[in-house]
Amino acid sequence: MAEDAAAVVKERLAGLCRRRGLDLASLPIGVITAPSLRLDCGRDQRRLDETVRQHAPRLLLLDPFVRLHRINENDAGEVSALLGYLRELQRRHDLAVAVVHHTRKHGTGSGGGGGQSLRGSGDFFAWVDTALSLRRQRQQLILSIEHRAWHSPPPVSLTLAGSETDHAHLAVVATEPMGEAERGAGTVTDIDAAVLRALADAPGGMLARAALRATLGVRNQRLGAALARLVATGAIQRSGDAWLPAPPAPAPIPVP
């Protein structure tokens, strides 16, 4: 918890436990209290790896990403290298890694909402298996969930209930219904295939994001997740503001 003092973190955890009727002292929760942690630094990477090896946690929570490195978040190469380390850590120690990351401060920009509105390089959104995105809408918070390998459920409306001293917690207000067009898009496989069909049928073989969204009739965040998946698998590529199918890979050279 790189932004808060240890006492604040402990009180927050205690509040969560009080809400759920749990005893914090009896739970297997450990907090890293090092004064700084720089995940782009080889020394700190080795220290974190050793800490995870010793304690064998099921979940490693890193909050927030911006306080845990000194790289340029807009540089895809630097971001990719750091996230590659976290993926290796996850696989080597068989644990889940949750990273808290900020969105852009001035609107969502051309990348859309949800995971597409994350700060810095788009490599971050392409790296995640599941993205939980919170945005404020009047007095409520809207939670959107995007999965790499499964369809996205409808967004959930949340509100902050209770008080700092009386079981403060997020309560579910309602689940936003999915539109008819989106229900027709079906699963992840369906929407990815629909994107590829739309690009194949488009004049010139390419479409801008707005045109793709209008053609498919899906929410911006679902389209963004599909584009990220297809880019990650090498099925499509971007050209300016438009998307087009990636050229086929060259045939292998026969070995005599």
URFEN-V924230 format. One record per residue. N is the residue number from 0. RES is the residue in one small letter. OMEGA is omega in whole degrees, -180 to 180 (none if undefined). Layout:
n:N res:RES omega:OMEGA
n:N res:RES omega:OMEGA
This chain:
n:0 res:m omega:-166
n:1 res:a omega:-178
n:2 res:e omega:-174
n:3 res:d omega:176
n:4 res:a omega:-178
n:5 res:a omega:-179
n:6 res:a omega:179
n:7 res:v omega:179
n:8 res:v omega:-179
n:9 res:k omega:-180
n:10 res:e omega:179
n:11 res:r omega:177
n:12 res:l omega:179
n:13 res:a omega:178
n:14 res:g omega:177
n:15 res:l omega:180
n:16 res:c omega:179
n:17 res:r omega:-179
n:18 res:r omega:-176
n:19 res:r omega:179
n:20 res:g omega:-179
n:21 res:l omega:177
n:22 res:d omega:-176
n:23 res:l omega:-176
n:24 res:a omega:-177
n:25 res:s omega:-177
n:26 res:l omega:180
n:27 res:p omega:-179
n:28 res:i omega:176
n:29 res:g omega:179
n:30 res:v omega:176
n:31 res:i omega:-175
n:32 res:t omega:177
n:33 res:a omega:-178
n:34 res:p omega:177
n:35 res:s omega:177
n:36 res:l omega:-178
n:37 res:r omega:-173
n:38 res:l omega:174
n:39 res:d omega:-178
n:40 res:c omega:-177
n:41 res:g omega:-179
n:42 res:r omega:-180
n:43 res:d omega:175
n:44 res:q omega:180
n:45 res:r omega:179
n:46 res:r omega:180
n:47 res:l omega:179
n:48 res:d omega:-180
n:49 res:e omega:178
n:50 res:t omega:179
n:51 res:v omega:179
n:52 res:r omega:-178
n:53 res:q omega:-173
n:54 res:h omega:177
n:55 res:a omega:179
n:56 res:p omega:173
n:57 res:r omega:-179
n:58 res:l omega:173
n:59 res:l omega:-179
n:60 res:l omega:-180
n:61 res:l omega:-170
n:62 res:d omega:-11
n:63 res:p omega:-177
n:64 res:f omega:-174
n:65 res:v omega:-179
n:66 res:r omega:-173
n:67 res:l omega:179
n:68 res:h omega:176
n:69 res:r omega:-178
n:70 res:i omega:172
n:71 res:n omega:-176
n:72 res:e omega:177
n:73 res:n omega:-180
n:74 res:d omega:-175
n:75 res:a omega:-179
n:76 res:g omega:-180
n:77 res:e omega:179
n:78 res:v omega:-179
n:79 res:s omega:180
n:80 res:a omega:-179
n:81 res:l omega:180
n:82 res:l omega:175
n:83 res:g omega:176
n:84 res:y omega:-179
n:85 res:l omega:178
n:86 res:r omega:178
n:87 res:e omega:178
n:88 res:l omega:-179
n:89 res:q omega:-176
n:90 res:r omega:-177
n:91 res:r omega:-175
n:92 res:h omega:176
n:93 res:d omega:179
n:94 res:l omega:174
n:95 res:a omega:178
n:96 res:v omega:177
n:97 res:a omega:-179
n:98 res:v omega:177
n:99 res:v omega:-178
n:100 res:h omega:-178
n:101 res:h omega:172
n:102 res:t omega:177
n:103 res:r omega:-175
n:104 res:k omega:-174
n:105 res:h omega:176
n:106 res:g omega:-177
n:107 res:t omega:180
n:108 res:g omega:-176
n:109 res:s omega:-177
n:110 res:g omega:179
n:111 res:g omega:-178
n:112 res:g omega:179
n:113 res:g omega:-179
n:114 res:g omega:180
n:115 res:q omega:-179
n:116 res:s omega:180
n:117 res:l omega:179
n:118 res:r omega:171
n:119 res:g omega:-174
n:120 res:s omega:176
n:121 res:g omega:177
n:122 res:d omega:-178
n:123 res:f omega:-179
n:124 res:f omega:179
n:125 res:a omega:-177
n:126 res:w omega:-170
n:127 res:v omega:172
n:128 res:d omega:178
n:129 res:t omega:178
n:130 res:a omega:174
n:131 res:l omega:-175
n:132 res:s omega:178
n:133 res:l omega:173
n:134 res:r omega:-179
n:135 res:r omega:177
n:136 res:q omega:-173
n:137 res:r omega:-177
n:138 res:q omega:-177
n:139 res:q omega:172
n:140 res:l omega:179
n:141 res:i omega:178
n:142 res:l omega:176
n:143 res:s omega:-177
n:144 res:i omega:179
n:145 res:e omega:180
n:146 res:h omega:176
n:147 res:r omega:-170
n:148 res:a omega:178
n:149 res:w omega:-179
n:150 res:h omega:-179
n:151 res:s omega:176
n:152 res:p omega:177
n:153 res:p omega:177
n:154 res:p omega:-179
n:155 res:v omega:177
n:156 res:s omega:-178
n:157 res:l omega:173
n:158 res:t omega:178
n:159 res:l omega:-178
n:160 res:a omega:-179
n:161 res:g omega:-180
n:162 res:s omega:-178
n:163 res:e omega:-178
n:164 res:t omega:-176
n:165 res:d omega:173
n:166 res:h omega:176
n:167 res:a omega:-179
n:168 res:h omega:174
n:169 res:l omega:-180
n:170 res:a omega:179
n:171 res:v omega:178
n:172 res:v omega:-178
n:173 res:a omega:172
n:174 res:t omega:-179
n:175 res:e omega:-179
n:176 res:p omega:178
n:177 res:m omega:-179
n:178 res:g omega:-178
n:179 res:e omega:-178
n:180 res:a omega:-179
n:181 res:e omega:177
n:182 res:r omega:179
n:183 res:g omega:-180
n:184 res:a omega:174
n:185 res:g omega:-172
n:186 res:t omega:176
n:187 res:v omega:180
n:188 res:t omega:-180
n:189 res:d omega:-176
n:190 res:i omega:177
n:191 res:d omega:179
n:192 res:a omega:179
n:193 res:a omega:176
n:194 res:v omega:-179
n:195 res:l omega:178
n:196 res:r omega:-179
n:197 res:a omega:179
n:198 res:l omega:180
n:199 res:a omega:-178
n:200 res:d omega:-174
n:201 res:a omega:174
n:202 res:p omega:-179
n:203 res:g omega:177
n:204 res:g omega:178
n:205 res:m omega:179
n:206 res:l omega:171
n:207 res:a omega:-178
n:208 res:r omega:-179
n:209 res:a omega:179
n:210 res:a omega:177
n:211 res:l omega:-179
n:212 res:r omega:180
n:213 res:a omega:-179
n:214 res:t omega:-175
n:215 res:l omega:-179
n:216 res:g omega:179
n:217 res:v omega:178
n:218 res:r omega:-176
n:219 res:n omega:-177
n:220 res:q omega:178
n:221 res:r omega:177
n:222 res:l omega:179
n:223 res:g omega:179
n:224 res:a omega:179
n:225 res:a omega:179
n:226 res:l omega:179
n:227 res:a omega:179
n:228 res:r omega:-177
n:229 res:l omega:175
n:230 res:v omega:-178
n:231 res:a omega:-180
n:232 res:t omega:179
n:233 res:g omega:-178
n:234 res:a omega:-179
n:235 res:i omega:175
n:236 res:q omega:-177
n:237 res:r omega:175
n:238 res:s omega:-175
n:239 res:g omega:179
n:240 res:d omega:-175
n:241 res:a omega:178
n:242 res:w omega:-180
n:243 res:l omega:179
n:244 res:p omega:177
n:245 res:a omega:178
n:246 res:p omega:-180
n:247 res:p omega:179
n:248 res:a omega:179
n:249 res:p omega:180
n:250 res:a omega:179
n:251 res:p omega:178
n:252 res:i omega:-179
n:253 res:p omega:176
n:254 res:v omega:-179
n:255 res:p omega:none
